[in-house]
């Protein structure tokens, strides 16, 4: 009789321990997706999970960028035209000086004559540069600054050697420089004509 009572008490104690352990497990265990609770999405720093972004239309995005660039290019052209319009006469005078400098090389018929022209060219180009500086003091407004720089390099770097080679029978280098020079002069003339047309409208 005493043994059965002891066994019963032990059984009740064991049941109580198991029940307590099960209760602790239910409290500390997070609900799973199988329990019907939504799964948690880990986020860095405890922040809320990012919202899902809608897929972008790549073609439409590219078209928008192209339209924006075209708009900005038009805005820049209008700004440069507004800057160069009151300075048309000064630009035309600079273009004539560049043409005169090249003509001096082209008229030289001997190597000695070419070297004479070359010796005075730095002074002439410095005078042109001073005029360009007076047109655009900050060096970032006129459309023609790049063309002026290219013409100056042509006359100061390679034109004398190309002219001497042409006098001696090989005109290939001079022809290339002339072609490049003429392209810049055409660009300058076309821009000044466009600016002048805008002034008349």
Protein Blocks (a to p, Z undefined) as FASTA:
>chain_A
ZZmmmmmmmmmmmmmmmmmmmmmmmmmpccdfknopacddddehhiacddddddddfklm
mmmmmmmmmmmmmmmmmmmmmmmmmmmmmmmmmmmmmmmmmmmmmmpmbfklmmmmmmmm
mmmmmmmmmmmmmmmmnopmbfklmmmmmmmmmmmmmmmmmmmmmmnopaklmmmmmmmm
mmmmmmmmmmmmmmmmmmmZZ
